[in-house]
């Protein structure tokens, strides 16, 4: 599957952005989807994950309540709605696809995901 992330940009603290990730190839509904990010000088980290049907989601603690992951299987797209953005949210955001079901144990591990998009940059100014 090929993944194309978009929607990043420059926003002031407290603002909102919605990231999108369009998938092509194998039927999208067969993939668990995740969002990860990599801040300046930092390792890539988990942000959010969503099951194949969208019925289950997981979030990094620091984004819980501010970010919402969702998917539209008819449009082969996963979204990340980001509200109340903070400067520490500044990062390149990557979408990723896992060909298996959402693991309640390993959903936050990079190694669980088989395919990665190219990333979209989010900069939050203070």
Z-matrix of the N, CA and C atoms (Angstrom, degrees):
N
C 1 1.461
C 2 1.526 1 108.34
N 3 1.325 2 115.63 1 143.71
C 4 1.458 3 121.02 2 176.91
C 5 1.530 4 108.23 3 -106.91
N 6 1.320 5 115.98 4 138.60
C 7 1.452 6 121.71 5 -176.62
C 8 1.518 7 110.21 6 -122.27
N 9 1.327 8 115.80 7 135.79
C 10 1.459 9 121.41 8 -179.27
C 11 1.520 10 108.34 9 -130.30
N 12 1.330 11 115.85 10 109.69
C 13 1.459 12 120.71 11 179.78
C 14 1.521 13 110.67 12 -91.87
N 15 1.326 14 115.36 13 148.26
C 16 1.463 15 120.70 14 178.63
C 17 1.522 16 109.12 15 -154.81
N 18 1.325 17 115.93 16 170.70
C 19 1.448 18 121.02 17 174.59
C 20 1.511 19 115.36 18 106.28
N 21 1.315 20 117.59 19 -4.27
C 22 1.456 21 119.91 20 179.07
C 23 1.515 22 111.73 21 -70.51
N 24 1.326 23 114.94 22 170.96
C 25 1.451 24 119.68 23 179.00
C 26 1.506 25 111.71 24 168.13
N 27 1.323 26 114.66 25 -167.91
C 28 1.461 27 122.31 26 178.89
C 29 1.522 28 108.70 27 -102.26
N 30 1.319 29 116.72 28 129.49
C 31 1.454 30 121.54 29 -179.40
C 32 1.513 31 109.26 30 -142.85
N 33 1.322 32 116.30 31 150.72
C 34 1.460 33 120.04 32 176.68
C 35 1.515 34 110.53 33 -78.87
N 36 1.304 35 115.40 34 154.83
C 37 1.462 36 120.72 35 176.02
C 38 1.531 37 109.54 36 -54.26
N 39 1.323 38 115.12 37 137.25
C 40 1.452 39 120.75 38 -177.33
C 41 1.519 40 113.68 39 92.52
N 42 1.315 41 116.46 40 -11.27
C 43 1.448 42 121.46 41 -179.20
C 44 1.515 43 112.84 42 -83.49
N 45 1.330 44 114.82 43 -174.93
C 46 1.460 45 121.52 44 -176.49
C 47 1.524 46 111.14 45 -132.48
N 48 1.307 47 115.10 46 152.94
C 49 1.452 48 123.13 47 171.41
C 50 1.515 49 107.98 48 -144.29
N 51 1.328 50 116.09 49 152.73
C 52 1.455 51 120.22 50 171.65
C 53 1.517 52 108.81 51 -122.75
N 54 1.303 53 115.19 52 120.02
C 55 1.450 54 121.49 53 176.19
C 56 1.523 55 109.53 54 -91.53
N 57 1.315 56 114.90 55 147.06
C 58 1.459 57 120.94 56 176.13
C 59 1.517 58 108.92 57 -126.52
N 60 1.303 59 115.68 58 151.48
C 61 1.456 60 121.41 59 175.84
C 62 1.518 61 107.33 60 -138.74
N 63 1.316 62 115.73 61 112.02
C 64 1.462 63 121.97 62 -179.46
C 65 1.517 64 109.46 63 -95.19
N 66 1.320 65 115.40 64 135.25
C 67 1.453 66 121.11 65 -178.21
C 68 1.521 67 110.58 66 -114.09
N 69 1.300 68 114.88 67 148.16
C 70 1.464 69 120.44 68 174.81
C 71 1.515 70 108.10 69 -139.19
N 72 1.311 71 115.49 70 154.30
C 73 1.456 72 120.03 71 -179.13
C 74 1.510 73 110.64 72 114.92
N 75 1.310 74 115.78 73 -131.91
C 76 1.463 75 122.89 74 -179.30
C 77 1.527 76 109.70 75 -56.88
N 78 1.334 77 119.51 76 148.67
C 79 1.462 78 121.72 77 -178.02
C 80 1.528 79 112.81 78 -48.09
N 81 1.306 80 114.73 79 124.43
C 82 1.465 81 122.79 80 -173.32
C 83 1.515 82 111.94 81 -59.06
N 84 1.314 83 116.58 82 -35.74
C 85 1.463 84 120.43 83 -175.67
C 86 1.526 85 113.07 84 -66.34
N 87 1.308 86 117.89 85 -9.13
C 88 1.460 87 121.52 86 178.40
C 89 1.522 88 112.83 87 -85.77
N 90 1.337 89 116.90 88 -3.98
C 91 1.455 90 120.48 89 -174.53
C 92 1.522 91 112.85 90 -110.10
N 93 1.321 92 115.22 91 133.95
C 94 1.446 93 120.63 92 160.40
C 95 1.532 94 106.32 93 -73.77
N 96 1.318 95 116.83 94 140.00
C 97 1.463 96 120.32 95 -176.96
C 98 1.527 97 110.91 96 -120.19
N 99 1.318 98 114.54 97 147.67
C 100 1.453 99 119.61 98 178.77
C 101 1.517 100 111.82 99 -140.02
N 102 1.305 101 114.88 100 158.07
C 103 1.454 102 122.74 101 170.44
C 104 1.528 103 108.20 102 -117.92
N 105 1.309 104 115.07 103 135.18
C 106 1.455 105 122.70 104 175.62
C 107 1.524 106 107.70 105 -127.98
N 108 1.327 107 116.35 106 167.04
C 109 1.460 108 119.33 107 176.34
C 110 1.519 109 109.96 108 -146.18
N 111 1.322 110 113.93 109 156.63
C 112 1.457 111 120.37 110 177.69
C 113 1.511 112 108.17 111 -135.95
N 114 1.329 113 114.92 112 109.64
C 115 1.454 114 120.74 113 178.72
C 116 1.518 115 111.28 114 -81.54
N 117 1.321 116 117.66 115 167.50
C 118 1.463 117 121.87 116 -179.85
C 119 1.527 118 111.60 117 -56.62
N 120 1.309 119 116.23 118 122.69
C 121 1.449 120 121.05 119 178.49
C 122 1.514 121 115.33 120 71.40
N 123 1.321 122 115.83 121 13.99
C 124 1.464 123 119.52 122 -177.21
C 125 1.521 124 110.85 123 -118.98
N 126 1.310 125 115.03 124 164.78
C 127 1.452 126 120.54 125 175.07
C 128 1.531 127 109.60 126 -80.64
N 129 1.307 128 115.16 127 157.14
C 130 1.456 129 120.09 128 176.62
C 131 1.530 130 108.94 129 -66.73
N 132 1.323 131 116.11 130 136.53
C 133 1.458 132 120.64 131 -177.22
C 134 1.523 133 111.73 132 -133.54
N 135 1.308 134 113.85 133 156.14
C 136 1.459 135 121.73 134 178.99
C 137 1.520 136 110.71 135 -70.23
N 138 1.333 137 115.81 136 143.49
C 139 1.455 138 121.31 137 175.23
C 140 1.531 139 110.78 138 -119.76
N 141 1.326 140 116.89 139 -52.97
C 142 1.461 141 120.33 140 -176.46
C 143 1.527 142 109.69 141 -160.32
N 144 1.332 143 115.14 142 155.16
C 145 1.457 144 121.02 143 177.17
C 146 1.522 145 109.18 144 -141.98
N 147 1.324 146 115.51 145 153.55
C 148 1.459 147 120.83 146 -179.47
C 149 1.515 148 108.91 147 -141.06
N 150 1.320 149 115.32 148 141.63
C 151 1.455 150 120.86 149 -178.82
C 152 1.523 151 111.15 150 -72.74
N 153 1.314 152 114.98 151 173.31
C 154 1.457 153 121.12 152 -176.05
C 155 1.530 154 112.94 153 -58.72
N 156 1.319 155 115.67 154 -38.14
C 157 1.470 156 119.53 155 -178.37
C 158 1.523 157 112.53 156 -91.08
N 159 1.323 158 116.28 157 -12.05
C 160 1.454 159 120.38 158 -175.11
C 161 1.508 160 113.41 159 88.26
N 162 1.319 161 116.91 160 2.69
C 163 1.446 162 120.16 161 -175.70
C 164 1.518 163 114.98 162 -78.54
N 165 1.319 164 117.04 163 -18.17
C 166 1.465 165 121.09 164 179.57
C 167 1.518 166 109.92 165 -129.58
N 168 1.318 167 114.59 166 140.84
C 169 1.468 168 120.22 167 178.91
C 170 1.525 169 109.88 168 -138.93
N 171 1.315 170 115.00 169 154.49
C 172 1.460 171 122.21 170 174.01
C 173 1.518 172 108.15 171 -134.28
N 174 1.342 173 115.58 172 150.59
C 175 1.462 174 120.61 173 -179.02
C 176 1.520 175 111.17 174 -137.77
N 177 1.310 176 113.80 175 150.23
C 178 1.468 177 119.82 176 167.20
C 179 1.530 178 107.47 177 -64.43
N 180 1.307 179 116.18 178 141.98
C 181 1.467 180 119.92 179 -174.56
C 182 1.534 181 111.92 180 -55.70
N 183 1.299 182 117.23 181 -40.25
C 184 1.476 183 120.12 182 -173.09
C 185 1.533 184 113.08 183 -73.42
N 186 1.328 185 117.83 184 -11.90
C 187 1.462 186 119.77 185 178.62
C 188 1.525 187 111.84 186 -110.42
N 189 1.319 188 116.53 187 -8.93
C 190 1.470 189 120.72 188 179.06
C 191 1.524 190 110.04 189 -54.55
N 192 1.320 191 116.61 190 129.74
C 193 1.452 192 120.55 191 -179.93
C 194 1.511 193 114.18 192 88.93
N 195 1.323 194 117.21 193 -15.39
C 196 1.478 195 121.27 194 178.18
C 197 1.526 196 111.26 195 -110.36
N 198 1.317 197 116.73 196 -35.47
C 199 1.459 198 122.05 197 -177.49
C 200 1.529 199 109.38 198 -108.23
N 201 1.326 200 115.29 199 147.79
C 202 1.460 201 121.06 200 176.09
C 203 1.520 202 109.53 201 -134.70
N 204 1.323 203 115.74 202 123.76
C 205 1.457 204 120.39 203 175.02
C 206 1.526 205 108.17 204 -96.21
N 207 1.318 206 115.61 205 139.75
C 208 1.458 207 120.24 206 177.86
C 209 1.524 208 107.74 207 -149.56
N 210 1.323 209 115.40 208 169.33
C 211 1.459 210 119.49 209 179.33
C 212 1.512 211 110.19 210 -146.12
N 213 1.307 212 114.34 211 152.88
C 214 1.462 213 122.07 212 173.71
C 215 1.520 214 105.95 213 -126.13
N 216 1.311 215 116.44 214 100.37
C 217 1.469 216 119.89 215 -175.89
C 218 1.529 217 112.01 216 -67.81
N 219 1.310 218 117.11 217 -25.61
C 220 1.469 219 119.79 218 177.27
C 221 1.524 220 111.53 219 -69.77
N 222 1.341 221 116.07 220 -26.37
C 223 1.463 222 120.95 221 -179.88
C 224 1.524 223 112.06 222 -104.19
N 225 1.335 224 116.49 223 3.01
C 226 1.473 225 121.05 224 179.55
C 227 1.528 226 111.70 225 54.38
N 228 1.314 227 116.04 226 42.41
C 229 1.454 228 120.74 227 -173.28
C 230 1.524 229 110.90 228 -136.73
N 231 1.320 230 115.45 229 139.86
C 232 1.455 231 122.49 230 171.60
C 233 1.527 232 107.56 231 -115.55
N 234 1.330 233 115.48 232 145.23
C 235 1.456 234 121.17 233 -175.79
C 236 1.536 235 110.82 234 -122.44
N 237 1.303 236 114.78 235 156.51
C 238 1.454 237 120.74 236 169.67
C 239 1.522 238 107.06 237 -134.64
N 240 1.316 239 115.07 238 105.37
C 241 1.457 240 121.10 239 175.91
C 242 1.516 241 107.91 240 -85.45
N 243 1.312 242 116.20 241 122.24
C 244 1.459 243 121.09 242 -176.22
C 245 1.523 244 108.71 243 -118.30
N 246 1.310 245 116.03 244 115.61
C 247 1.463 246 122.37 245 179.27
C 248 1.520 247 110.44 246 -114.73
N 249 1.305 248 115.31 247 163.05
C 250 1.475 249 122.12 248 178.34
C 251 1.528 250 110.19 249 47.77
N 252 1.294 251 115.46 250 51.58
C 253 1.456 252 120.62 251 -176.38
C 254 1.517 253 111.57 252 -65.98
N 255 1.317 254 114.05 253 146.57
C 256 1.464 255 122.40 254 -179.32
C 257 1.526 256 109.18 255 -121.43
N 258 1.318 257 117.30 256 156.22
C 259 1.475 258 119.18 257 178.01
C 260 1.523 259 112.87 258 -54.49
N 261 1.310 260 117.28 259 -32.72
C 262 1.471 261 119.96 260 -179.73
C 263 1.524 262 112.83 261 -72.05
N 264 1.325 263 117.82 262 -6.62
C 265 1.461 264 121.09 263 173.61
C 266 1.527 265 111.97 264 -82.75
N 267 1.319 266 116.63 265 -6.59
C 268 1.455 267 120.98 266 178.81
C 269 1.524 268 110.57 267 -59.65
N 270 1.332 269 115.50 268 124.59
C 271 1.463 270 120.29 269 -176.07
C 272 1.522 271 109.22 270 -178.13
N 273 1.301 272 114.64 271 169.19
C 274 1.462 273 120.37 272 164.71
C 275 1.520 274 106.75 273 -89.93
N 276 1.315 275 115.55 274 127.38
C 277 1.452 276 121.58 275 -176.99
C 278 1.528 277 109.45 276 -102.71
N 279 1.329 278 114.63 277 132.50
C 280 1.453 279 121.87 278 -177.92
C 281 1.522 280 109.92 279 -119.82
N 282 1.316 281 116.35 280 138.47
C 283 1.455 282 119.35 281 169.22
C 284 1.528 283 107.87 282 -97.83
N 285 1.311 284 114.96 283 153.28
C 286 1.456 285 120.83 284 -176.48
C 287 1.520 286 109.48 285 -145.37
N 288 1.322 287 115.24 286 152.47
C 289 1.456 288 121.24 287 -178.70
C 290 1.523 289 110.57 288 -124.35
N 291 1.307 290 114.72 289 136.47
C 292 1.466 291 122.78 290 177.14
C 293 1.515 292 107.89 291 -116.17
N 294 1.325 293 116.65 292 125.00
C 295 1.455 294 120.36 293 -177.18
C 296 1.507 295 114.69 294 -73.47
N 297 1.331 296 118.03 295 -3.66
C 298 1.452 297 121.62 296 178.60
C 299 1.511 298 112.00 297 -107.29
N 300 1.331 299 116.96 298 178.62
C 301 1.463 300 120.46 299 177.36
C 302 1.523 301 111.19 300 -69.68
N 303 1.323 302 116.20 301 160.22
C 304 1.458 303 121.11 302 179.48
C 305 1.520 304 109.75 303 -63.96
N 306 1.327 305 114.82 304 122.79
C 307 1.460 306 119.98 305 179.13
C 308 1.514 307 109.32 306 -90.45
N 309 1.323 308 115.38 307 125.75
C 310 1.455 309 119.02 308 177.83
C 311 1.512 310 112.84 309 -70.21
N 312 1.311 311 116.61 310 -11.69
C 313 1.463 312 121.36 311 -177.95
C 314 1.522 313 112.24 312 -103.84
N 315 1.311 314 117.54 313 -39.80
C 316 1.465 315 121.18 314 -169.60
C 317 1.522 316 113.80 315 -113.36
N 318 1.307 317 118.07 316 14.22
C 319 1.460 318 121.51 317 -174.58
C 320 1.521 319 113.31 318 -59.18
N 321 1.344 320 117.13 319 -22.60
C 322 1.459 321 120.13 320 -175.47
C 323 1.530 322 113.02 321 -98.43
N 324 1.319 323 116.83 322 6.03
C 325 1.456 324 119.90 323 -178.05
C 326 1.518 325 111.28 324 -93.25
N 327 1.323 326 116.26 325 130.29
C 328 1.454 327 120.49 326 178.61
C 329 1.527 328 111.43 327 -57.43
N 330 1.312 329 116.65 328 -35.58
C 331 1.458 330 120.96 329 -175.88
C 332 1.526 331 113.04 330 -67.43
N 333 1.337 332 117.32 331 -14.73
C 334 1.463 333 120.44 332 179.58
C 335 1.529 334 111.83 333 -74.75
N 336 1.302 335 116.92 334 -19.01
C 337 1.452 336 121.78 335 -171.08
C 338 1.530 337 110.63 336 -101.99
N 339 1.326 338 114.88 337 133.29
C 340 1.458 339 121.10 338 -171.94
C 341 1.525 340 113.37 339 -93.19
N 342 1.316 341 116.66 340 -27.63
C 343 1.462 342 121.15 341 -173.70
C 344 1.523 343 108.86 342 -132.58
N 345 1.336 344 114.64 343 144.37
C 346 1.453 345 120.94 344 -177.12
C 347 1.521 346 110.73 345 -132.58
N 348 1.320 347 114.99 346 143.51
C 349 1.453 348 120.75 347 172.16
C 350 1.516 349 110.82 348 -83.75
N 351 1.310 350 116.19 349 -179.25
C 352 1.462 351 120.82 350 -173.04
C 353 1.530 352 113.30 351 -86.50
N 354 1.304 353 117.99 352 -12.41
C 355 1.459 354 120.70 353 178.56
C 356 1.514 355 113.06 354 95.12
N 357 1.321 356 114.58 355 147.54
C 358 1.458 357 121.39 356 174.89
C 359 1.528 358 107.33 357 -134.25
N 360 1.315 359 117.08 358 135.86
C 361 1.452 360 121.26 359 -170.57
C 362 1.520 361 111.48 360 -89.70
N 363 1.316 362 114.94 361 133.30
C 364 1.462 363 122.70 362 176.99
C 365 1.528 364 108.09 363 -120.30
N 366 1.309 365 116.15 364 125.22
C 367 1.455 366 121.18 365 177.65
C 368 1.522 367 108.36 366 -123.14
N 369 1.327 368 115.82 367 124.17
C 370 1.458 369 121.47 368 -179.95
C 371 1.526 370 107.69 369 -112.39
N 372 1.305 371 115.91 370 118.12
C 373 1.466 372 120.32 371 -179.34
C 374 1.527 373 110.06 372 -93.22
N 375 1.311 374 114.61 373 148.14
C 376 1.474 375 119.72 374 -178.59
C 377 1.519 376 111.05 375 -89.66
